[in-house]
Amino acid sequence: MIADIGGHRFEWGSRTYVMGIINVTPDSFSGDGLGSDVDLAVAQGLRMVREGADMLDVGGESTRPGHQPISSAEEIARTEPVVARLAHEAGVPVSIDTYKLDVAEAAVAAGAAMLNDVWGLTRSPELAQLAATNSCALVLMHNQDGTEYAGDLMDEIKRFLRASIDRAVQAGVPRERVLIDPGIGFGKTAEQNWVVMRRIVELRELAQPILIGTSRKSFIGKLLDLPVDDRFEGTAATTTAAILRGADVVRVHDVREMMRVARVADQMR
């Protein structure tokens, strides 16, 4: 399966692609929030590209537990200038990490080629039409309020993602531009995250490219009893495991190091 995203060719299954995380927030869970410093955010993105990032993901609202919601206007003010600069200067596709239609519209107008929706079209189904109309890729993540599941965890995740995929395809987004993400750290306990990690291969049933994001997350910290800035080895281990279980894209903070991890894991796979 081959996708054109922002004029770049992605051949899913040929190797693992690396997405660099750029948080233009003051309260990122990972401690890497750049606030409103556009120049600093752009510099970080350009450094990530030099280190090997295949795409960049710009987010303006923290999604950590207990985060403070912000208005769309503030989210646009944080993200639009960064997306515009990176879309012009980075030379790789730029993604906007949002579930809000107006934020996504502003980012697409600024040059974003991918929409990363942490609610899988359940909060803003109109994102599918926006992606289709503008030839954008679309990342659909599983998420829910709370951690209670009526049935088997992975069956519920697959059911959710199937519905999200159907919405995207019906809106006109080509299947090769629809990525799925099981949502590590979203609507799941630490142990549930480990269950998902062990069973990533089951997502292959959905026949879509898979994106996995474990970088610096709390389930690693709880296992190792380590703070967010000391979870590098745990991130490397989970990234390797995800790739060996079928991940096509890994979303990371530490691009240089995780590029090396991905190359070794690809060789093993």
Secondary structure by P-SEA (a helix, b strand, c coil): ccccccccccccccbbbbbbbbbccccccccccccccaaaaaaaaaaaaaacccbbbbbccccccbbbbbcaaaaaaacaaaaaaaaaccccbbbbbcccaaaaaaaaaacccbbbbccccccccaaaaaaaaabbbbbbbbbbccccccccaaaaaaaaaaaaaaaaaaaccccccbbbbccccccccaaaaaaaaaccccccccccbbbbbbcccaaaaaaaccccccaaaaaaaaaaaaaaaccccccccccaaaaaaaaaaaaac
